[in-house]
Amino acid sequence: MSDGKKYDYIIVGAGSAGCILAGRLSEDPSVNVLILEAGGSDKDPLIQIPLGMGKMHEHRMHDWGFDAEAEDSVAGREIEAMRGKVIGGSSSINVMAYVRGHRGDYDRWAQKGAVGWSYADILPYMKRGEDWEGEENEYRGKGGPMQTQWAKNDDPLLDDWKKACVDAGYKLTDDYNGGDSEGIGVSQSTQRGGERCSAAVAYLHPAKSRHNLTIAKKAYATQIIMEGTKAVGVEYSQNGKMIKAHADREVLLSGGVFGSPQLMMLSGIGPADHLKDVGIEPVVDLKGVGKNLQDHMACLVHYTRPNYGKFRDLMRFDRMALAMLQAYFFKSGRATVLPGGLHGFIKTRPESVVPDLQFMFRGAPPGAHLWFPGIKKPYTDGFGMRPVLLHPESRGEVLLRSSDPRDKPRIIQNFFSSPNDLPKLRDGVKRIRDIMTQPALDKWRGVELAPGPDVKTDDQIDDWIRRTTVTAHHPSCTCPMGTGEEAVLDPELKVRGVENLRVVDAAAMPDLVSGNINAAVLMIAEKAVDMIKGVDPLPAAEGV
């Protein structure tokens, strides 16, 4: 059945990019926009309260439930691949880190064929979308929809950790989202007034009362409606009914790194041989769809903490209950603060253009839990740091399991298939261990729990990494823009060989940026808006 309405644009996915597209495009009252979201409302208090993130991750709430296929390279494990299934998408369930990456990332994109995506080109869009709590300058923006702020954790351990990093030979950075991301710096996050500032909060909710914007929740897109090689609409399932909606101008895919290539392939756009294998007649043979999957791999080097910190104190049940109530009703208190607070971006070789390792501080041990005297003992406090492999050479892919839209896609990561990846992550482990030996951390450092004192040789470290490594939840690049046979999109994010179809999300990235990816996705959507509207891009930044 048809929904009987006329739309100019249909957006598939109300995640980070989709919310921006819907909010920006519907600013023009003459344009009618439909946005489809397979998940439901984002009004869960666990989404709004920053510290609620832990419970959501533990129980995989508001999540698609994706897992990568088991691989021998990670000890036969199926590593979870969490992606948001809710209004706001992954920006409603992520750790709220705001990291733009290194300027060299975007210059590399431009050099590889993504013309118009150099650092000077994208910086104005980073600034347009941002409302930074610090001073506005040539790198930071004020007045945009997305609030960004410094981390508020006041744990004194952080100062000594920074000192230990300096003593170990690393430099500090005043602002890793400024001119140069290299160094150790205070974390930045997407929060506003004690709450999570998701893309939905920043862009979609302010627009939801507009007469020209329709938001369809629990609406699962099953196929792009094609007329020859032209995208003219989307078929979706909602409340047990199959509905067809038509787009007079464009269909915009923002279903994410797994969802966007899956929907394209279900619609006959992708590698012809694979489509035939699952019983789908190819419409456009586009070999790169679903290929080039990349993600940041990370492990956790962690220690006991002899003198427990404020966070363990907060995890007493009654205190946490009061803190959550205070955060929900008054947007203040300790449940609005995450137990992190530091990021580091490290070049392991001086000749490297961009950092190749990221350090993520963690101020609580794995398995931290609520406790209460006489009922459940408190956990042994601890802290640690994750080394993150920023530019893996390994490449995975996303495939269809069948022609049934309800079947989850196959996610094949091929972790450590490149011989260079594991040694680099091992180097990160060794570097963090070296930082931990610095005198500044003597009063904080207890017993090394992982990898553990018995894990000494390279082979032992590698074995530990294979058994414990997880993703940092930064999957991307499965519909890359650029040139060449594997490029799916042109630099305006249009799908090659298809009319009126674009991909605007993390799948469009040619390769990974040097850090968390949400800021890059927000920028991609901001820049895409001007491309879709057909207006001139913002002037490139000068002198940066």
PyMOL commands that set and color helices and strands:
alter all, ss='L'
color gray80, all
select helices_A, chain A and resi 16-25+45-48+50-59+72-74+89-92+103-111+119-128+157-167+199-207+256-266+272-277+310-314+317-330+334-336+421-436+439-441+458-468+506-508+518-533
alter helices_A, ss='H'
color red, helices_A
select strands_A, chain A and resi 2-12+33-37+130-132+146-150+183-186+188-189+191-192+195-196+213-217+220-227+230-238+241-253+269-270+284-285+297-298+301-304+342-346+357-362+382-389+397-399+410-412+448-450+470-471+501-503
alter strands_A, ss='S'
color yellow, strands_A
deselect
rebuild
show_as cartoon
